[in-house]
Amino acid sequence: MARPRQFDEQDAVTRATGLFWRRGYNATSVRDLGAELELTPSSLYRTFTDKHTLFLRALDHYRATDSAEAEQRLDADGRPVRDVLRDWLLWLVSCPPDGEPGRGCFVVNTATELGTTDVQVRRRTEAAFEVTRQAMRSLLRQGRRAGELPADLDIDATVELLFTTLLGLRVRERAGHDPARLATAIDAAIQTLGPAPARPS
């Protein structure tokens, strides 16, 4: 009869996510993972096969929670779309996870470290990025339909501009840049949406 596992596998993935997020893939050793998860190397390999497999599971875990958060925060729910976008972008650079500033976004960090060399990682990071783009696209379309945004606003081009701004903000947040300066950049990005159409009198 197989022996029951003496640990919570999902909890181990969550803890591995935190370690990979803080240190990156290459700087995290199997020994580091064993210490963080309180597993011997043999137990770690038996459960997760290897470091790369565990990293992919950690990345998937982060994507599931981060994408859900983005979709929720980009849901206008009756609020002006400009306010929704601004509040979301400000939250990204002013509310670090677990009270740890300078961590950035795990997906963005991973894309810059491994995105061009690891096909499996690239597939996941691009999928995560597309979820964010789609959420922004949906919000902008909603704002245009409601008359909050110019009728001739190029939605796809605006999404790419805002998404590029987002990536830059995440990198700057990780670099420890002044949040007030990041807020200035966010306000400038929101202004690119153009003036709100005049309401009929």
N, C-alpha and C positions, 0 to 999 in steps of 0.2 A: 504494500500500500504506500502511495506517495505521501511524503511528509507535508503537512500544511505549511503554507508560507507564513513566516513570522513577521511580515511587514505589509503595509498597505501599498500596493503597486502604484496606484494613482497619486498617493501622497509623495511617493518617491519621484514620480515624474514632475510633480509640482515643485519639489525642492531642487531637482536637477534644472528645471527651467530658470529658477532664480539664480543658480550658480552660473549657468551658461550666459544668462543675461548680464550678469555683473562682469564676467571675465572674458566672454567670447569663446568660440569653439577651440581655436588653436591653443589658447592659454590655459585651458581646462584639461587636466590630465585625468586618467582613470583613477589614480590615487586620490586626487581632489574629489572626484565623484564619490568614491568609496567613503571618504571621510564625511562628506556632506550627507550622504544617504545612509550612513552607518551600515555599509555592506562590505563584505570582503570582495576582492576582485573576482573570485570564482562565483560568488552569488550574483554579482553584478552582471557578469557575462552570461550566466545561466538564465537570468531573467530578461536581459535586454540585448543579448547577442554581442554587441560591441558599442563603443562610444558613439559612433556615427548614428546607429539606430536609435539610441537613447536621445541623441540631439534632435533627430527628426520628430520623435514623439514630443519632446519639449517644445519644439517650434510649433507643432500642431496644437498643443495645449494652449500656448500663448495666442495663436491665431484665433482659436475658438472664442476665447474671452475678449480679446482686443477687438475683433471684428464685430462682435455683438455689442460692445460698448460704443463703437463708432456709429453703428446703425441706430442705436437708441438715441445718442446725442444729436444725430443729424435728422431725427424725426421732428419736423416743425411743430406738430400738435397745436396748430393755431397761432404760433409765434411768428413774428416777421423773420424771413429767411436770413436777412443780414445779421440779425441778433443771434440766430441759431449758429450760423457759421462762425461769427466772432467769438461767441462763448465757447464753442467747441475747440477752436484753435488756441484760445487763451488757456483752456483747461489742459490741453496737451503740453504746454510749456510751463505751467505754473502749479500743476498738481502731480508731482512725481510719485510713482508707485511706492508704497511702503515707506513714505517719508524719506526716500533716498534720491536727492537731486543728482543730475548728471548721468543717469542711466540711459537716457534716450529711449528709443523704441527697439525692442528685441528684433523685430522684423527688419527695420532699417539697418540696425547694426549688423545683422546677419547678411543682408544683401550687399553691404559694402565690404564685408570680410570674405564671403564665400560665393556671392551671387553669380560671378562669372566663371567659376571653376567647378561648381558642384551642381549637376543637372537637377538632382532631387531637391536641393535647397532652392534653386532658382524657380522651380515649378511652384513651390510653396510660397515664396516671397511674392512672386508675380500674382498668384491667386489672391493673396492678402491685399496687395495693392489694388487689384481690380475691385474687390469688395468695397474699398473706400471710395474709389472713383464712382462706382455705381450709386453709392449712397449720396455722394455730392451731386451727381447728375440728377437723381430723383428729386433732391431738394431744390435745385435750380429750376428744373422744369415746373415744379409746383409753384415756385415763386413767380415764374413768368406767366403761368396760367392765371394766377391770382392777381396779376397786374402789379406786383411789387417790383418786378424787374423789367427792363426794357424789352419790348416785343421782339426786337431784332438781335437780342443777346445771343452770341454764338455759344451754345451750351458746351459743346465738346471742347472748344478751345479754352473756355473759361475753366472747365474741369481740369484740363492739363496745367493751366497756370496755377490754379489753387493747389493742385496736388504737388507740383514742383515746389511751391512755397511751403507746403506742409513738410516735405522731406527736408528742406533747408532748415526749417524751424526745429525739427527733431534733432538734427545734427548740432545746431547751435545750442540747443538746450543741454545736450550731452557735454558740450564743450564749456558749459558754465557761463554762457553769456548772460548779460543783465536782462532779466525778464521785462523791464520797462522798454528796452530797445526792441525786444521781440514783439511786444505789444504794438509798438509804433509800426513795425513791418506788417503786422496783422491788419491794422487799421488801413494802411496803404493798399493792401491786397483787397480788402473789402470794397474800397473805393473804385476798384477797377470794374465792379459790377455796374457802374454807371448810376446816374440819378434815377430815383424812383419816378415812374410815369406820373404826370399830374392827374389828380382826381377830378372828374367833372364836377363843376360847381352846381 
